[in-house]
């Protein structure tokens, strides 16, 4: 019997990552597994930003409505098992090991072997099938058209949260090209919900929806009214839903919640029984790590996984709302292929001091270089040897200034930050 550690070692040890993109491998693997995905109903979610929060809130609402819900997301934040959940619980270690042991010989017998993400996706499908999920909230890994999650057919609903420039090396260097990739999840006759406001993206996505004979829906953000917003949560009205509360922080979250409300309206027409009570309760109870999350007190320490210009702009907007005219202290590291000058420029509006780190990634921008860039935008920045030292200095400076500390950057630094904070 395979152990949990052996399962993870096998999954992460796959060196077949430089394969040609396509659905052939995941299609063959699913076929050999007896097509577990065909026994499931999906809400399929793509988009540049907001996917995780949307999926988390939708999962919470469906569970409040009494459904047996699977949730598939990536990347994991704290532990691998988070990537596949049923009714809010991570896949148990022994079950992950058992299903991996079942899938491994099938995958290894294939001539064109699956990638790591394809393997994980197939394991998740098998798990959700065994658990008899009524509905699975399925997040794309990257893109849409050639993403391994796109092997599914006929979802309850396809959702594209929004489009902006990210992963340009893989998805294209214009909004139109990226929108075309994301629109690849639109299926024959299945409705699609688009939450973005970029005109070019909207045109591409509506054209694909029309060609697939899929009804397309959009939220009306002009009908979104914030009643109160603090570090305790946000109360808002959206259309006829009054005084809804979300605990997820970030001034971008009410827009994500509005998109969930629109999704629920569509899902009701697709035969799902979701009461307003379940909608209110699910929105309030939804939790999602590393998105403007309070992870420490005295001083208040916020972690936000924003790592591209759109995400950083949203984080800046949130800091302005919650901390008014106060400037915060920053701990951050970035990758060299991100638009770090735009990121630095945005951060200068709300940050006075920064302590930089070099992320543990071959594409990392050095702490020294990032500190130099931040200094160029008027932030007093110092390079540090690692996250522990950056946090120690950052907390000291925040206490001295009577302000809060914000940790921004890659989601992959979350575990290191949490461990350093708890130590």
Steps between C-alpha positions, in 0.01 A plus 500: 500500500638839397554747784396865493863616470560255214190632323623859524850398396356330192268790408767768542776286356351486153746643251257496207423870533636619166237321296311657214182668636178318416216288633613171346688371805235590758237359261684169472561482876134571581389242242723234659354593843146449367429872453431598864434859387192386304325403825535854634340842448728804495516874542812573294695814591774682306635856521812700582413617852220414743460130407590366844276739692210438261545122533523520879179706533311284248608183681386649833158601358439157344593326827262732690231391251558137605696373201792256514764728345844434355748786469809486278746791518866582443761568612478367854586757764594301810468132419456303177170342614327842482489462122209254520234538766159352566259698719778726620734219607833427330546157345626268781865387472411131473242561226744709297757220531245234403375684189854593393599132526197412284578764234881455487528177293238629255691827455835325468369259236417793270745565221459879526497530879285761681645815656487562874188720470324247275573225753370711791185588301428132427553409868255775598236377252531148639474630858190711430337206323569266794357759739182528292521879466180669379699785349870586465635856494791455259770765467719509188872476567607747231327621188195295408491355150789257552479478879458140614177590686349577159454130430156533663189542288171676559553680836215660694678829439829636358637805683776735385569735791698760305788543256828684537860442390661210688686184396561678169774253397240221495167671426588787267621858533168682448171503689328369184730197478462421869121542477495251210684243715270551799190488275605148405307373804166607347307187403214432260182645646632535857452853638802724560549779753767767436602724788759718326456848358767512231318581174734299275474194727122534515478505119714186465312308769152599376598397144612156621181466709291583194685245287439235768130601532565574869302768683739758647441701818677797660483653849392864534757646738316835498239321715764412763490725808745468791323576831801447726852364463751433775745232606195321648345448156286676240124556487356579157187510285491350153182545297218356717732329751528741794759511780694192393819448701831351393783425742761484222700821507613708204297768324491276192301232687154666473541483121589131526193455722280680245624252239410210734149646541462512121628142477241386755219656292618301197548178700140526624384494137719188453305312768706570813295588807683787673298713742580862584574377853770264363636785286532739798645231725744366241637844413552585869670171588735475200868486588800532267860513608762751390261758349527807723505268799581622852774264621636688801420764761696768687581620244229388260663287229320452167594245233380545143614278213475782244785459251394672177413868437122446515528306826733760653265783397218316681716456811589873495131591475426275800781651709363849428151394613599318819788724613386834355797742482738273690808367320597139569827307520555241226669160484522376142690311233420476129590294195706664229240422231230702679441870430679595822543870409123546470462303824752731675328809364160383631641405840658844547150642555450303822845385620766703686759229580575163340710192578565289193581131459619285212222242435606135487453477124744491205308796349538713814602865492771546764407673827766765426360578153141521625605726791674727247186515282277581801745769615467658156130551574560670834466197730772457763602145408755253639599157366493216756648148493166322548139509609568461874728803513269702270203434729698579817616834359159571343313443828751713692459785252118470498491520883737796496279684248171389661383339176442153349712257301403367159654192335445504126617277217494141389256257662796264525650710782189456719618192691838659574330818622254308721777286647717806568208685661415206728864471605 
